[in-house]
Amino acid sequence: MPLPVRLVLLRPRNPENLGAVARAMKNFGVSEWAVVDPRTLDFRAARRVAVHAEELLDRPRVVPSLAEAIADCAWVVGTSARRLAGKRCLSPDEVAREALARAPSGPTALVFGDERSGMTRDELARCHDLSSIPTEPAQPSLNLAQAALVYCYDLRRAERSKAPAPAAPGIALDGQLTALEDALRTALRAGGFLVDEGRGALAALFSPLQRARLTQREARLRTTALRSLLKRLERGQDRER
């Protein structure tokens, strides 16, 4: 049975890494992935490494942005050793158990940065939570395919243990949370609270909603309420003119 996880690779540069990631996915039953803004499309070279996993390279989902890759996901986890205020940092096995528990609500996106610089701060902020593999300080970074293999292995191990209990369905998808964040941003600007493009204040207000595991209905209700408030503000401004 395929595991309810989508690997998302940001700007991969090395075709051999693509092949090795595909092989790791096949090893442990992960069948869904998305490649964002790839810097290589040499799938022929990738196939030399993807032993018995060539079919994954025949149908990669190539998309231009992280937002498109994760819009239908219920949980988005960025892999990085960096820390951001308000975001949990989980171990691979914790991610695996929670991903399986969240499966009734939708897939989990597990996001990996590019081989040179990893994920940007904005990309990390876009994720719901973060995760890192505990390594030795003398050599903290792993190859992209090695990191993917660790997470795929922990997912398969968690699935076989049957430890997690199913979560309640209906958790808001990332696209719905993005719509809520956009509505909050627009309403705050219209009300004069958000006066510049900085994310600090917006992130402080939105992060608790992101962590709250809102249901789809709750996310829609808040988005509708903010848009209604915005319309009322706009009507009031029109009358003043």
MDAnalysis code that builds the backbone (N, CA, C; Angstrom):
import MDAnalysis as mda
import numpy as np

u = mda.Universe.empty(723, n_residues=241, atom_resindex=np.repeat(np.arange(241), 3), trajectory=True)
u.add_TopologyAttr("name", ["N", "CA", "C"] * 241)
u.add_TopologyAttr("resid", np.arange(1, 242))
u.add_TopologyAttr("resname", ["MET", "PRO", "LEU", "PRO", "VAL", "ARG", "LEU", "VAL", "LEU", "LEU", "ARG", "PRO", "ARG", "ASN", "PRO", "GLU", "ASN", "LEU", "GLY", "ALA", "VAL", "ALA", "ARG", "ALA", "MET", "LYS", "ASN", "PHE", "GLY", "VAL", "SER", "GLU", "TRP", "ALA", "VAL", "VAL", "ASP", "PRO", "ARG", "THR", "LEU", "ASP", "PHE", "ARG", "ALA", "ALA", "ARG", "ARG", "VAL", "ALA", "VAL", "HIS", "ALA", "GLU", "GLU", "LEU", "LEU", "ASP", "ARG", "PRO", "ARG", "VAL", "VAL", "PRO", "SER", "LEU", "ALA", "GLU", "ALA", "ILE", "ALA", "ASP", "CYS", "ALA", "TRP", "VAL", "VAL", "GLY", "THR", "SER", "ALA", "ARG", "ARG", "LEU", "ALA", "GLY", "LYS", "ARG", "CYS", "LEU", "SER", "PRO", "ASP", "GLU", "VAL", "ALA", "ARG", "GLU", "ALA", "LEU", "ALA", "ARG", "ALA", "PRO", "SER", "GLY", "PRO", "THR", "ALA", "LEU", "VAL", "PHE", "GLY", "ASP", "GLU", "ARG", "SER", "GLY", "MET", "THR", "ARG", "ASP", "GLU", "LEU", "ALA", "ARG", "CYS", "HIS", "ASP", "LEU", "SER", "SER", "ILE", "PRO", "THR", "GLU", "PRO", "ALA", "GLN", "PRO", "SER", "LEU", "ASN", "LEU", "ALA", "GLN", "ALA", "ALA", "LEU", "VAL", "TYR", "CYS", "TYR", "ASP", "LEU", "ARG", "ARG", "ALA", "GLU", "ARG", "SER", "LYS", "ALA", "PRO", "ALA", "PRO", "ALA", "ALA", "PRO", "GLY", "ILE", "ALA", "LEU", "ASP", "GLY", "GLN", "LEU", "THR", "ALA", "LEU", "GLU", "ASP", "ALA", "LEU", "ARG", "THR", "ALA", "LEU", "ARG", "ALA", "GLY", "GLY", "PHE", "LEU", "VAL", "ASP", "GLU", "GLY", "ARG", "GLY", "ALA", "LEU", "ALA", "ALA", "LEU", "PHE", "SER", "PRO", "LEU", "GLN", "ARG", "ALA", "ARG", "LEU", "THR", "GLN", "ARG", "GLU", "ALA", "ARG", "LEU", "ARG", "THR", "THR", "ALA", "LEU", "ARG", "SER", "LEU", "LEU", "LYS", "ARG", "LEU", "GLU", "ARG", "GLY", "GLN", "ASP", "ARG", "GLU", "ARG"])
u.atoms.positions = np.array([
    [0.848, -1.200, 0.000],
    [0.000, 0.000, 0.000],
    [0.884, 1.251, 0.000],
    [0.679, 2.194, -0.955],
    [1.509, 3.393, -0.993],
    [1.335, 4.222, 0.279],
    [2.423, 4.804, 0.732],
    [2.371, 5.642, 1.925],
    [1.817, 7.023, 1.568],
    [1.081, 7.670, 2.482],
    [0.380, 8.925, 2.185],
    [1.289, 10.143, 2.273],
    [2.411, 10.095, 1.583],
    [3.408, 11.160, 1.671],
    [3.872, 11.518, 0.268],
    [4.056, 12.798, 0.037],
    [4.617, 13.289, -1.225],
    [5.981, 13.923, -0.948],
    [7.016, 13.418, -1.580],
    [8.316, 14.070, -1.491],
    [8.334, 15.231, -2.472],
    [8.770, 16.385, -1.992],
    [8.855, 17.583, -2.830],
    [10.314, 18.011, -2.873],
    [10.903, 17.989, -4.068],
    [12.311, 18.344, -4.247],
    [12.396, 19.728, -4.869],
    [13.036, 20.661, -4.170],
    [13.168, 22.024, -4.648],
    [14.465, 22.195, -5.430],
    [14.353, 22.572, -6.672],
    [15.484, 22.943, -7.529],
    [16.610, 21.902, -7.559],
    [16.307, 20.622, -7.712],
    [17.387, 19.628, -7.726],
    [18.329, 19.871, -8.910],
    [19.627, 19.677, -8.665],
    [20.647, 19.978, -9.664],
    [21.309, 18.721, -10.230],
    [21.301, 17.670, -9.476],
    [22.083, 16.483, -9.822],
    [21.154, 15.361, -10.283],
    [21.256, 14.926, -11.538],
    [20.352, 13.872, -12.003],
    [20.517, 12.558, -11.251],
    [21.752, 12.260, -10.813],
    [21.959, 11.039, -10.036],
    [21.187, 11.083, -8.723],
    [21.047, 12.274, -8.146],
    [20.236, 12.388, -6.925],
    [18.778, 12.061, -7.213],
    [18.274, 12.507, -8.351],
    [16.893, 12.181, -8.714],
    [16.710, 10.668, -8.808],
    [17.679, 10.005, -9.452],
    [17.582, 8.550, -9.573],
    [17.667, 7.850, -8.235],
    [18.562, 8.340, -7.361],
    [18.722, 7.705, -6.052],
    [17.503, 7.947, -5.164],
    [16.887, 9.122, -5.265],
    [15.664, 9.383, -4.511],
    [14.550, 8.455, -4.990],
    [14.427, 8.289, -6.310],
    [13.409, 7.384, -6.852],
    [13.610, 5.966, -6.329],
    [14.852, 5.534, -6.264],
    [15.126, 4.172, -5.763],
    [14.739, 4.056, -4.296],
    [15.074, 5.075, -3.486],
    [14.711, 5.044, -2.067],
    [13.194, 5.002, -1.895],
    [12.484, 5.770, -2.723],
    [11.026, 5.753, -2.661],
    [10.488, 4.356, -2.956],
    [11.019, 3.729, -3.986],
    [10.552, 2.391, -4.358],
    [10.899, 1.371, -3.275],
    [12.067, 1.528, -2.651],
    [12.471, 0.625, -1.577],
    [11.426, 0.552, -0.463],
    [10.831, 1.706, -0.137],
    [10.008, 1.782, 1.073],
    [8.553, 2.160, 0.800],
    [8.119, 2.097, -0.464],
    [6.695, 2.222, -0.747],
    [6.151, 3.624, -0.833],
    [7.008, 4.598, -1.103],
    [6.540, 5.967, -1.343],
    [6.447, 6.151, -2.854],
    [5.277, 6.516, -3.343],
    [5.094, 6.541, -4.791],
    [4.822, 7.920, -5.363],
    [4.645, 8.918, -4.520],
    [4.259, 10.240, -5.016],
    [5.374, 11.249, -4.760],
    [5.715, 12.017, -5.812],
    [6.709, 13.066, -5.624],
    [6.452, 14.201, -6.598],
    [7.017, 15.372, -6.281],
    [6.927, 16.544, -7.148],
    [8.310, 17.183, -7.195],
    [8.699, 17.616, -8.384],
    [9.989, 18.270, -8.594],
    [9.704, 19.725, -8.942],
    [10.203, 20.640, -8.101],
    [9.905, 22.063, -8.251],
    [11.077, 22.778, -8.909],
    [10.805, 23.427, -10.038],
    [11.798, 24.251, -10.727],
    [13.136, 23.521, -10.852],
    [13.182, 22.358, -11.478],
    [14.425, 21.573, -11.528],
    [15.510, 22.278, -12.331],
    [16.740, 22.116, -11.892],
    [17.888, 22.665, -12.610],
    [18.532, 21.614, -13.504],
    [17.931, 20.435, -13.539],
    [18.335, 19.395, -14.473],
    [17.097, 18.611, -14.895],
    [17.060, 18.266, -16.171],
    [16.010, 17.388, -16.684],
    [16.633, 16.168, -17.356],
    [17.825, 15.842, -16.880],
    [18.557, 14.708, -17.460],
    [18.071, 13.412, -16.816],
    [16.852, 13.013, -17.143],
    [16.292, 11.811, -16.549],
    [16.959, 10.551, -17.099],
    [17.636, 10.687, -18.220],
    [18.379, 9.528, -18.736],
    [19.505, 9.153, -17.778],
    [20.256, 10.158, -17.316],
    [21.317, 9.887, -16.339],
    [20.723, 9.408, -15.018],
    [19.580, 9.953, -14.646],
    [18.938, 9.537, -13.400],
    [18.544, 8.068, -13.446],
    [18.127, 7.591, -14.594],
    [17.675, 6.205, -14.718],
    [18.801, 5.211, -14.424],
    [20.037, 5.607, -14.636],
    [21.158, 4.684, -14.377],
    [21.292, 4.368, -12.884],
    [20.763, 5.248, -12.047],
    [20.858, 5.065, -10.600],
    [19.563, 4.499, -10.024],
    [18.457, 4.728, -10.718],
    [17.141, 4.332, -10.202],
    [16.862, 2.864, -10.487],
    [17.634, 1.986, -9.905],
    [17.518, 0.554, -10.174],
    [16.137, 0.046, -9.747],
    [15.395, -0.511, -10.691],
    [14.048, -1.051, -10.461],
    [13.038, 0.021, -10.031],
    [13.373, 1.296, -10.194],
    [12.433, 2.377, -9.868],
    [12.295, 3.330, -11.054],
    [12.620, 2.831, -12.241],
    [12.616, 3.691, -13.423],
    [11.238, 4.279, -13.708],
    [10.172, 3.561, -13.340],
    [8.827, 4.068, -13.663],
    [8.521, 5.375, -12.949],
    [9.165, 5.620, -11.797],
    [8.957, 6.892, -11.108],
    [9.539, 8.054, -11.911],
    [10.607, 7.778, -12.655],
    [11.206, 8.808, -13.492],
    [10.428, 9.018, -14.781],
    [9.557, 8.076, -15.124],
    [8.726, 8.227, -16.319],
    [7.572, 9.186, -16.083],
    [7.230, 9.426, -14.817],
    [6.062, 10.258, -14.534],
    [6.319, 11.232, -13.376],
    [7.446, 11.947, -13.423],
    [7.633, 12.940, -12.357],
    [6.668, 14.102, -12.546],
    [6.187, 14.619, -11.460],
    [5.326, 15.811, -11.521],
    [6.234, 17.029, -11.388],
    [6.454, 17.722, -12.493],
    [7.334, 18.891, -12.505],
    [6.465, 20.138, -12.444],
    [6.692, 20.981, -11.429],
    [5.878, 22.180, -11.221],
    [6.783, 23.381, -11.006],
    [6.280, 24.591, -11.256],
    [7.141, 25.775, -11.144],
    [7.320, 26.320, -9.736],
    [6.441, 25.951, -8.797],
    [6.505, 26.591, -7.479],
    [6.182, 25.604, -6.364],
    [6.683, 25.923, -5.183],
    [6.365, 25.133, -3.992],
    [4.873, 25.176, -3.716],
    [4.251, 26.339, -3.880],
    [2.818, 26.472, -3.595],
    [2.003, 25.481, -4.420],
    [2.362, 25.301, -5.687],
    [1.625, 24.373, -6.533],
    [1.845, 22.928, -6.103],
    [3.033, 22.626, -5.621],
    [3.352, 21.253, -5.235],
    [2.633, 20.812, -3.972],
    [2.259, 21.749, -3.111],
    [1.725, 21.385, -1.793],
    [0.281, 21.824, -1.574],
    [-0.362, 22.434, -2.566],
    [-1.678, 23.051, -2.353],
    [-2.713, 22.091, -1.801],
    [-2.662, 20.813, -2.190],
    [-3.672, 19.852, -1.748],
    [-3.213, 19.010, -0.570],
    [-2.150, 19.423, 0.093],
    [-1.611, 18.647, 1.225],
    [-2.176, 19.151, 2.546],
    [-2.411, 18.221, 3.457],
    [-2.942, 18.577, 4.773],
    [-1.839, 19.003, 5.738],
    [-0.621, 18.567, 5.488],
    [0.505, 18.887, 6.380],
    [1.744, 19.042, 5.525],
    [2.529, 20.089, 5.791],
    [3.733, 20.380, 5.009],
    [4.909, 20.488, 5.970],
    [5.912, 19.633, 5.782],
    [7.075, 19.581, 6.670],
    [8.322, 19.896, 5.863],
    [9.051, 20.919, 6.263],
    [10.305, 21.273, 5.616],
    [11.471, 20.623, 6.320],
    [12.408, 20.060, 5.568],
    [13.567, 19.396, 6.158],
    [14.734, 20.382, 6.213],
    [15.104, 20.750, 7.413],
    [16.185, 21.716, 7.620],
    [16.594, 21.700, 9.083],
    [17.866, 21.973, 9.322],
    [18.337, 22.096, 10.699],
    [18.091, 23.489, 11.251],
    [17.662, 24.415, 10.411],
    [17.367, 25.770, 10.873],
    [16.102, 25.771, 11.723],
    [15.979, 26.781, 12.579],
    [14.821, 26.902, 13.461],
    [14.063, 28.188, 13.140],
    [12.758, 28.109, 13.191],
    [11.915, 29.282, 13.028],
    [10.952, 29.346, 14.196],
    [10.791, 30.526, 14.755],
    [9.889, 30.702, 15.892],
    [8.480, 30.267, 15.516],
    [7.850, 29.530, 16.414],
    [6.476, 29.115, 16.210],
    [6.304, 27.831, 15.431],
    [7.404, 27.215, 14.993],
    [7.316, 25.966, 14.236],
    [8.023, 24.850, 15.007],
    [7.358, 23.711, 15.094],
    [7.983, 22.557, 15.733],
    [9.114, 22.035, 14.861],
    [10.119, 21.453, 15.505],
    [11.167, 20.742, 14.774],
    [11.122, 19.285, 15.227],
    [10.739, 18.401, 14.324],
    [10.494, 17.001, 14.644],
    [11.597, 16.118, 14.081],
    [11.775, 14.967, 14.701],
    [12.698, 13.963, 14.177],
    [12.014, 13.205, 13.041],
    [12.769, 12.508, 12.192],
    [12.129, 11.747, 11.108],
    [11.091, 10.745, 11.585],
    [11.348, 10.058, 12.698],
    [10.361, 9.078, 13.152],
    [9.102, 9.758, 13.687],
    [9.237, 10.950, 14.285],
    [8.053, 11.693, 14.725],
    [7.222, 12.151, 13.518],
    [7.924, 12.599, 12.469],
    [7.222, 12.977, 11.241],
    [6.466, 11.780, 10.674],
    [7.113, 10.624, 10.655],
    [6.496, 9.428, 10.086],
    [5.213, 9.062, 10.828],
    [5.270, 9.052, 12.155],
    [4.085, 8.675, 12.929],
    [2.951, 9.679, 12.729],
    [3.301, 10.962, 12.723],
    [2.244, 11.969, 12.586],
    [1.681, 11.985, 11.164],
    [2.519, 11.757, 10.175],
    [2.038, 11.712, 8.788],
    [1.000, 10.611, 8.612],
    [1.249, 9.459, 9.210],
    [0.286, 8.362, 9.118],
    [-0.996, 8.686, 9.885],
    [-0.866, 9.342, 11.027],
    [-2.048, 9.716, 11.799],
    [-2.897, 10.750, 11.060],
    [-2.257, 11.605, 10.277],
    [-2.979, 12.649, 9.546],
    [-3.510, 12.148, 8.197],
    [-3.194, 10.942, 7.803],
    [-3.516, 10.438, 6.464],
    [-4.992, 10.592, 6.090],
    [-5.951, 10.368, 7.004],
    [-7.360, 10.532, 6.600],
    [-7.704, 11.945, 6.147],
    [-6.906, 12.942, 6.551],
    [-7.180, 14.331, 6.189],
    [-6.568, 14.722, 4.856],
    [-5.578, 13.963, 4.390],
    [-4.900, 14.294, 3.146],
    [-3.427, 13.974, 3.235],
    [-2.716, 14.092, 2.114],
    [-1.304, 13.720, 2.110],
    [-0.421, 14.704, 2.862],
    [0.719, 14.209, 3.299],
    [1.770, 15.036, 3.880],
    [2.802, 15.336, 2.804],
    [3.236, 16.586, 2.730],
    [4.339, 16.962, 1.842],
    [5.611, 17.042, 2.666],
    [6.631, 16.336, 2.219],
    [7.937, 16.364, 2.868],
    [8.886, 17.079, 1.917],
    [9.325, 18.278, 2.283],
    [10.002, 19.177, 1.361],
    [11.509, 19.169, 1.606],
    [12.268, 19.007, 0.526],
    [13.733, 18.996, 0.575],
    [14.262, 20.142, -0.279],
    [15.240, 20.881, 0.262],
    [15.858, 21.973, -0.479],
    [16.895, 21.482, -1.469],
    [17.434, 22.429, -2.226],
    [18.413, 22.039, -3.241],
    [19.753, 21.669, -2.611],
    [20.589, 21.014, -3.397],
    [21.828, 20.433, -2.881],
    [22.829, 21.474, -2.387],
    [22.772, 22.687, -2.891],
    [23.773, 23.697, -2.529],
    [23.388, 24.498, -1.293],
    [22.172, 24.996, -1.269],
    [21.809, 25.941, -0.207],
    [20.580, 25.547, 0.590],
    [19.961, 24.409, 0.274],
    [18.798, 23.973, 1.037],
    [17.584, 24.836, 0.777],
    [16.749, 25.000, 1.779],
    [15.515, 25.776, 1.661],
    [15.739, 27.221, 2.080],
    [15.090, 28.144, 1.397],
    [15.179, 29.547, 1.775],
    [14.321, 29.793, 3.015],
    [14.523, 30.949, 3.623],
    [13.733, 31.289, 4.811],
    [12.244, 31.393, 4.468],
    [11.937, 31.965, 3.312],
    [10.534, 32.071, 2.910],
    [9.924, 30.686, 2.695],
    [10.694, 29.766, 2.138],
    [10.190, 28.407, 1.929],
    [9.961, 27.700, 3.259],
    [10.860, 27.902, 4.210],
    [10.671, 27.320, 5.539],
    [9.436, 27.911, 6.218],
    [9.241, 29.221, 6.049],
    [8.078, 29.867, 6.645],
    [6.783, 29.333, 6.039],
    [6.853, 28.906, 4.787],
    [5.669, 28.369, 4.090],
    [5.262, 27.006, 4.645],
    [6.189, 26.302, 5.278],
    [5.907, 24.972, 5.826],
    [5.177, 25.094, 7.164],
    [4.422, 24.059, 7.492],
    [3.690, 24.050, 8.757],
    [4.607, 23.700, 9.926],
    [5.509, 22.749, 9.709],
    [6.477, 22.332, 10.722],
    [7.799, 22.020, 10.027],
    [8.847, 21.814, 10.841],
    [10.171, 21.518, 10.315],
    [10.661, 20.187, 10.882],
    [11.660, 19.624, 10.221],
    [12.233, 18.364, 10.680],
    [13.707, 18.311, 10.293],
    [14.486, 17.643, 11.113],
    [15.901, 17.454, 10.778],
    [16.359, 16.088, 11.273],
    [17.399, 15.592, 10.626],
    [17.994, 14.306, 10.987],
    [19.150, 14.582, 11.942],
    [19.161, 13.980, 13.130],
    [20.262, 14.227, 14.066],
    [21.565, 13.655, 13.528],
    [22.538, 14.515, 13.326],
    [23.830, 14.108, 12.780],
    [24.956, 14.642, 13.661],
    [26.150, 14.204, 13.378],
    [27.317, 14.680, 14.116],
    [27.680, 16.101, 13.692],
    [28.023, 16.975, 14.648],
    [28.383, 18.360, 14.301],
    [29.551, 18.449, 13.317],
    [30.447, 17.479, 13.349],
    [31.597, 17.528, 12.445],
    [31.182, 17.375, 10.985],
    [30.051, 16.713, 10.724],
    [29.550, 16.558, 9.359],
    [28.021, 16.539, 9.421],
    [27.406, 17.715, 9.540],
    [25.962, 17.762, 9.790],
    [25.094, 17.531, 8.561],
    [25.607, 17.791, 7.359],
    [24.743, 17.738, 6.185],
    [24.777, 16.366, 5.517],
    [23.629, 15.962, 5.005],
    [23.504, 14.708, 4.272],
    [23.250, 15.009, 2.801],
    [23.632, 14.079, 1.953],
    [23.258, 14.127, 0.558],
    [21.739, 14.063, 0.441],
    [21.188, 14.718, -0.580],
    [19.738, 14.757, -0.767],
    [19.120, 13.366, -0.770],
    [19.693, 12.452, -1.531],
    [19.129, 11.100, -1.618],
    [19.259, 10.353, -0.292],
    [20.360, 10.586, 0.436],
    [20.507, 9.956, 1.746],
    [19.412, 10.426, 2.701],
    [19.162, 11.735, 2.691],
    [18.133, 12.279, 3.576],
    [16.757, 11.719, 3.214],
    [16.455, 11.668, 1.925],
    [15.172, 11.121, 1.495],
    [15.023, 9.672, 1.937],
    [16.101, 8.894, 1.846],
    [16.043, 7.483, 2.244],
    [15.721, 7.341, 3.727],
    [16.324, 8.189, 4.570],
    [16.064, 8.107, 6.016],
    [14.576, 8.314, 6.293],
    [13.984, 9.337, 5.671],
    [12.565, 9.612, 5.912],
    [11.680, 8.502, 5.354],
    [12.017, 7.994, 4.164],
    [11.214, 6.911, 3.589],
    [11.271, 5.656, 4.470],
    [12.457, 5.370, 5.005],
    [12.601, 4.208, 5.885],
    [11.748, 4.363, 7.142],
    [11.794, 5.539, 7.764],
    [11.006, 5.742, 8.985],
    [9.506, 5.684, 8.700],
    [9.102, 6.155, 7.526],
    [7.683, 6.051, 7.157],
    [7.248, 4.592, 7.058],
    [8.062, 3.782, 6.379],
    [7.708, 2.366, 6.246],
    [7.714, 1.675, 7.601],
    [8.683, 1.994, 8.447],
    [8.750, 1.374, 9.771],
    [7.530, 1.746, 10.608],
    [7.111, 3.033, 10.542],
    [5.933, 3.455, 11.292],
    [4.677, 2.774, 10.768],
    [4.602, 2.605, 9.453],
    [3.427, 1.961, 8.877],
    [3.330, 0.505, 9.319],
    [4.452, -0.159, 9.394],
    [4.442, -1.564, 9.801],
    [4.158, -1.738, 11.287],
    [4.492, -0.742, 12.079],
    [4.258, -0.856, 13.522],
    [2.774, -0.692, 13.864],
    [2.025, -0.063, 12.960],
    [0.591, 0.180, 13.179],
    [0.340, 0.954, 14.465],
    [1.330, 1.767, 14.866],
    [1.198, 2.489, 16.128],
    [0.188, 3.623, 16.083],
    [0.172, 4.449, 15.035],
    [-0.693, 5.628, 15.100],
    [-2.176, 5.293, 14.956],
    [-2.991, 6.056, 15.635],
    [-4.440, 5.958, 15.472],
    [-4.877, 6.982, 14.442],
    [-5.891, 6.673, 13.650],
    [-6.340, 7.617, 12.623],
    [-6.794, 8.938, 13.221],
    [-6.443, 10.008, 12.556],
    [-6.890, 11.328, 12.980],
    [-8.265, 11.619, 12.381],
    [-8.949, 12.567, 12.967],
    [-10.247, 12.961, 12.425],
    [-10.054, 13.571, 11.046],
    [-10.916, 13.205, 10.076],
    [-10.773, 13.754, 8.727],
    [-11.172, 15.223, 8.673],
    [-10.839, 15.867, 7.568],
    [-11.307, 17.220, 7.330],
    [-10.344, 18.316, 7.717],
    [-9.068, 18.002, 7.987],
    [-8.090, 19.036, 8.310],
    [-7.875, 19.914, 7.081],
    [-7.761, 21.218, 7.296],
    [-7.607, 22.176, 6.198],
    [-6.367, 21.859, 5.375],
    [-6.520, 21.912, 4.062],
    [-5.403, 21.698, 3.156],
    [-4.568, 22.968, 3.061],
    [-3.343, 22.808, 2.558],
    [-2.444, 23.955, 2.500],
    [-3.034, 25.080, 1.649],
    [-3.676, 24.739, 0.553],
    [-4.269, 25.773, -0.285],
    [-5.322, 26.585, 0.447],
    [-6.086, 25.931, 1.327],
    [-7.086, 26.644, 2.116],
    [-6.438, 27.541, 3.164],
    [-5.335, 27.061, 3.747],
    [-4.605, 27.892, 4.700],
    [-3.975, 29.095, 4.005],
    [-3.510, 28.903, 2.785],
    [-2.944, 30.018, 2.021],
    [-4.003, 31.071, 1.742],
    [-5.226, 30.626, 1.380],
    [-6.325, 31.569, 1.150],
    [-6.647, 32.345, 2.433],
    [-6.599, 31.650, 3.581],
    [-6.857, 32.313, 4.859],
    [-5.766, 33.345, 5.154],
    [-4.510, 32.988, 4.914],
    [-3.410, 33.934, 5.150],
    [-3.550, 35.153, 4.240],
    [-3.901, 34.944, 2.983],
    [-4.080, 36.064, 2.057],
    [-5.207, 36.975, 2.511],
    [-6.313, 36.376, 2.987],
    [-7.437, 37.185, 3.464],
    [-7.051, 37.987, 4.709],
    [-6.278, 37.358, 5.593],
    [-5.819, 38.058, 6.796],
    [-4.898, 39.211, 6.415],
    [-3.976, 38.977, 5.499],
    [-3.048, 40.023, 5.045],
    [-3.818, 41.210, 4.457],
    [-4.779, 40.923, 3.585],
    [-5.533, 41.986, 2.923],
    [-6.358, 42.789, 3.921],
    [-6.998, 42.093, 4.874],
    [-7.806, 42.789, 5.870],
    [-6.943, 43.660, 6.782],
    [-5.765, 43.168, 7.161],
    [-4.871, 43.946, 8.026],
    [-4.342, 45.177, 7.310],
    [-4.058, 45.034, 6.027],
    [-3.620, 46.203, 5.262],
    [-4.743, 47.233, 5.150],
    [-5.942, 46.758, 4.837],
    [-7.073, 47.677, 4.679],
    [-7.389, 48.395, 5.985],
    [-7.187, 47.710, 7.112],
    [-7.457, 48.317, 8.405],
    [-6.336, 49.193, 8.927],
    [-5.230, 49.272, 8.188],
    [-4.121, 50.130, 8.580],
    [-3.168, 49.517, 9.578],
    [-3.344, 48.215, 9.894],
    [-2.452, 47.580, 10.858],
    [-1.142, 47.155, 10.207],
    [-1.222, 46.603, 9.005],
    [-0.046, 46.115, 8.299],
    [0.365, 47.186, 7.301],
    [1.432, 47.902, 7.629],
    [1.776, 49.074, 6.823],
    [2.960, 48.845, 5.900],
    [3.592, 47.670, 5.955],
    [4.691, 47.399, 5.030],
    [4.598, 45.941, 4.601],
    [5.565, 45.499, 3.814],
    [5.544, 44.152, 3.256],
    [6.221, 43.115, 4.158],
    [6.722, 43.547, 5.311],
    [7.399, 42.607, 6.189],
    [6.479, 41.519, 6.696],
    [7.010, 40.312, 6.888],
    [6.193, 39.178, 7.308],
    [6.096, 39.045, 8.820],
    [6.862, 39.849, 9.572],
    [6.939, 39.627, 11.010],
    [5.604, 39.614, 11.709],
    [4.847, 40.709, 11.571],
    [3.561, 40.803, 12.274],
    [2.569, 39.792, 11.722],
    [2.531, 39.656, 10.409],
    [1.598, 38.702, 9.803],
    [1.915, 37.285, 10.256],
    [3.196, 36.928, 10.267],
    [3.583, 35.581, 10.688],
    [3.197, 35.325, 12.143],
    [3.380, 36.328, 12.999],
    [3.034, 36.160, 14.411],
    [1.537, 35.938, 14.594],
    [0.726, 36.568, 13.747],
    [-0.722, 36.403, 13.848],
    [-1.206, 35.118, 13.175],
    [-0.550, 34.726, 12.082],
    [-1.042, 33.577, 11.326],
    [-0.480, 32.250, 11.829],
    [0.724, 32.239, 12.361],
    [1.345, 30.978, 12.783],
    [0.487, 30.174, 13.763],
    [-0.148, 30.803, 14.762],
    [-1.015, 29.999, 15.645],
    [-2.156, 29.326, 14.901],
    [-2.702, 29.989, 13.869],
    [-3.758, 29.365, 13.075],
    [-3.200, 28.186, 12.285],
    [-1.974, 28.343, 11.800],
    [-1.331, 27.266, 11.039],
    [-1.075, 26.057, 11.924],
    [-0.717, 26.295, 13.175],
    [-0.428, 25.197, 14.097],
    [-1.685, 24.558, 14.669],
    [-2.820, 25.245, 14.561],
    [-4.036, 24.822, 15.257],
    [-4.732, 23.631, 14.611],
    [-4.266, 23.205, 13.436],
    [-4.895, 22.103, 12.703],
    [-6.382, 22.390, 12.499],
    [-6.657, 23.563, 11.924],
    [-8.042, 23.927, 11.635],
    [-8.678, 22.898, 10.707],
    [-9.960, 22.688, 10.865],
    [-10.674, 21.866, 9.906],
    [-10.913, 22.691, 8.641],
    [-11.306, 22.011, 7.576],
    [-11.599, 22.726, 6.337],
    [-12.729, 23.726, 6.551],
    [-13.732, 23.330, 7.311],
    [-14.851, 24.244, 7.582],
    [-14.376, 25.463, 8.367],
    [-13.522, 25.255, 9.371],
    [-13.024, 26.377, 10.173],
    [-12.198, 27.337, 9.331],
    [-11.367, 26.798, 8.440],
    [-10.553, 27.652, 7.575],
    [-11.437, 28.466, 6.636],
    [-12.438, 27.791, 6.036],
    [-13.349, 28.509, 5.128],
    [-14.118, 29.596, 5.873],
    [-14.579, 29.289, 7.090],
    [-15.356, 30.249, 7.870],
    [-14.523, 31.492, 8.190],
    [-13.281, 31.303, 8.601],
    [-12.421, 32.441, 8.924],
    [-12.090, 33.258, 7.674],
    [-11.862, 32.570, 6.569],
    [-11.579, 33.287, 5.322],
    [-12.781, 34.119, 4.902],
    [-13.971, 33.529, 4.978],
    [-15.194, 34.248, 4.607],
    [-15.427, 35.446, 5.524],
    [-15.172, 35.247, 6.833],
    [-15.377, 36.337, 7.793],
    [-14.434, 37.507, 7.496],
    [-13.178, 37.209, 7.197],
    [-12.206, 38.269, 6.904],
    [-12.571, 38.998, 5.611],
    [-13.012, 38.266, 4.613],
    [-13.402, 38.903, 3.354],
    [-14.641, 39.765, 3.537],
    [-15.556, 39.312, 4.397],
    [-16.745, 40.109, 4.694],
    [-16.357, 41.401, 5.408],
    [-15.439, 41.292, 6.365],
    [-14.952, 42.467, 7.075],
    [-14.293, 43.445, 6.103],
    [-13.526, 42.907, 5.158],
    [-12.846, 43.754, 4.179],
    [-13.858, 44.528, 3.330],
    [-14.918, 43.846, 2.899],
    [-15.941, 44.527, 2.107],
    [-16.585, 45.659, 2.895],
    [-16.827, 45.421, 4.198],
    [-17.429, 46.463, 5.031],
    [-16.473, 47.659, 5.161],
    [-15.182, 47.378, 5.322],
    [-14.204, 48.463, 5.399],
    [-14.166, 49.258, 4.106],
    [-14.225, 48.549, 2.988],
    [-14.168, 49.228, 1.693],
    [-15.407, 50.093, 1.478],
    [-16.593, 49.594, 1.909],
    [-17.809, 50.392, 1.775],
    [-17.731, 51.651, 2.634],
    [-17.164, 51.501, 3.853],
    [-17.024, 52.668, 4.722],
    [-16.089, 53.701, 4.134],
    [-15.005, 53.229, 3.512],
    [-14.059, 54.166, 2.887],
    [-14.703, 54.879, 1.703],
    [-15.544, 54.143, 0.942],
    [-16.224, 54.761, -0.194],
    [-17.172, 55.874, 0.276],
    [-17.888, 55.635, 1.401],
    [-18.823, 56.655, 1.906],
    [-18.061, 57.890, 2.363],
    [-16.872, 57.705, 2.936],
    [-16.093, 58.845, 3.409],
    [-15.635, 59.721, 2.254],
    [-15.436, 59.085, 1.072],
    [-15.019, 59.856, -0.095],
    [-16.189, 60.708, -0.630],
])
